[in-house]
Amino acid sequence: MIFGYLSILSQKSANALADVADIDFVDRILFSSYSIVMYIFKLFSFSDLSAFYNYPLSDNGKYPLVFYIAPVLILIFSVLVYKIKWQRK
């Protein structure tokens, strides 16, 4: 928790952390789902690893297709885990 707090402080001092009020609810869902999916993917693929990932540029308010697919993948994965867990009992 200490390192997480220090990370937030350093990002704020470098103006690398956006205010939560500047990002709407749908974008937060898209970004968090995309992050979960990509971190799991990068855990196994070891490709394009970086310490800094740029903010995605949107064309006319639209993000790349993978941002819209990620919440669906999270939902499918969650349902599968739920079904597997409850089938064992």
VEXMIFI-729764 format. One record per residue (C-alpha): y, x, z negated; residue number from 0; residue in three letters. Coordinates in pm, 1 decimal, padded with zeros to 6 digits. Example, Ala and Ser with C-alpha at 12.3 -4.5 7.8 and 13.67 -1.06 7.14 Angstrom:
BEGIN
PT        v        u        w resi resn
PT -00450.0  01230.0 -00780.0    0  ALA
PT -00106.0  01367.0 -00714.0    1  SER
END
This chain:
BEGIN
PT        v        u        w resi resn
PT  00000.0  00000.0  00000.0    0  MET
PT  00231.3  00289.9 -00070.1    1  ILE
PT  00184.1  00434.5  00279.5    2  PHE
PT  00233.9  00089.9  00434.6    3  GLY
PT  00559.7  00051.2  00244.0    4  TYR
PT  00674.9  00400.0  00348.1    5  LEU
PT  00588.1  00318.4  00708.9    6  SER
PT  00799.7  00003.9  00700.3    7  ILE
PT  01091.6  00193.2  00546.9    8  LEU
PT  01075.3  00467.1  00809.6    9  SER
PT  01054.4  00215.5  01093.5   10  GLN
PT  01355.3  00026.7  00960.4   11  LYS
PT  01556.8  00348.3  00936.2   12  SER
PT  01473.1  00431.4  01300.1   13  ALA
PT  01554.5  00074.7  01415.0   14  ASN
PT  01196.0  00043.4  01540.6   15  ALA
PT  01121.6 -00271.9  01343.4   16  LEU
PT  01252.7 -00603.3  01473.4   17  ALA
PT  01371.0 -00875.8  01241.4   18  ASP
PT  01111.7 -01151.8  01210.6   19  VAL
PT  01379.7 -01412.9  01279.2   20  ALA
PT  01432.3 -01262.8  01627.2   21  ASP
PT  01073.1 -01337.0  01735.5   22  ILE
PT  00965.3 -01698.5  01778.5   23  ASP
PT  00636.7 -01839.4  01646.8   24  PHE
PT  00450.0 -01842.0  01979.9   25  VAL
PT  00538.0 -01479.1  02046.0   26  ASP
PT  00413.5 -01383.5  01699.2   27  ARG
PT  00079.3 -01553.2  01770.5   28  ILE
PT  00055.0 -01379.8  02109.3   29  LEU
PT  00144.9 -01035.9  01970.0   30  PHE
PT -00086.1 -01056.4  01669.6   31  SER
PT -00380.2 -01181.2  01878.0   32  SER
PT -00320.0 -00912.8  02138.3   33  TYR
PT -00304.4 -00646.4  01866.6   34  SER
PT -00632.7 -00754.7  01710.9   35  ILE
PT -00812.8 -00763.7  02045.1   36  VAL
PT -00672.8 -00431.0  02163.2   37  MET
PT -00745.1 -00246.7  01837.9   38  TYR
PT -01105.5 -00366.1  01850.5   39  ILE
PT -01124.8 -00261.7  02216.1   40  PHE
PT -00972.6  00079.1  02145.8   41  LYS
PT -01211.8  00128.2  01854.6   42  LEU
PT -01494.6  00149.4  02106.9   43  PHE
PT -01326.7  00270.1  02426.7   44  SER
PT -01115.2  00568.7  02309.4   45  PHE
PT -00883.7  00526.9  02608.0   46  SER
PT -00504.4  00516.4  02617.1   47  ASP
PT -00470.5  00590.2  02246.5   48  LEU
PT -00115.4  00641.9  02129.4   49  SER
PT  00084.2  00653.9  01809.0   50  ALA
PT  00350.6  00431.1  01963.3   51  PHE
PT  00299.2  00120.4  02175.7   52  TYR
PT  00603.7 -00007.9  02360.1   53  ASN
PT  00732.6 -00361.3  02327.6   54  TYR
PT  00592.0 -00554.6  02622.7   55  PRO
PT  00846.2 -00631.6  02888.9   56  LEU
PT  00840.8 -00988.5  03004.0   57  SER
PT  00933.1 -01111.7  03349.9   58  ASP
PT  01132.8 -01432.3  03318.9   59  ASN
PT  00999.7 -01491.5  02967.3   60  GLY
PT  00634.3 -01438.2  03060.5   61  LYS
PT  00412.5 -01162.9  02925.9   62  TYR
PT  00111.1 -01004.2  03097.3   63  PRO
PT -00195.1 -01227.6  03127.1   64  LEU
PT -00385.5 -01043.5  02853.8   65  VAL
PT -00135.6 -01171.9  02595.2   66  PHE
PT -00232.1 -01530.4  02679.3   67  TYR
PT -00606.6 -01457.5  02688.6   68  ILE
PT -00614.6 -01278.1  02351.4   69  ALA
PT -00572.8 -01590.2  02129.0   70  PRO
PT -00856.9 -01758.2  02318.5   71  VAL
PT -01079.3 -01454.1  02261.2   72  LEU
PT -00995.0 -01456.1  01889.7   73  ILE
PT -01076.9 -01827.0  01869.5   74  LEU
PT -01410.1 -01784.2  02051.1   75  ILE
PT -01503.0 -01486.8  01833.1   76  PHE
PT -01410.8 -01677.2  01515.9   77  SER
PT -01621.0 -01977.9  01615.8   78  VAL
PT -01918.3 -01754.2  01696.1   79  LEU
PT -01893.5 -01573.0  01362.9   80  VAL
PT -01861.0 -01904.9  01180.2   81  TYR
PT -02167.0 -02050.6  01354.4   82  LYS
PT -02375.7 -01739.4  01295.9   83  ILE
PT -02278.5 -01731.6  00929.9   84  LYS
PT -02360.6 -02096.1  00866.7   85  TRP
PT -02689.2 -02088.9  01062.8   86  GLN
PT -02830.6 -01833.8  00818.0   87  ARG
PT -02786.7 -02065.1  00519.3   88  LYS
END
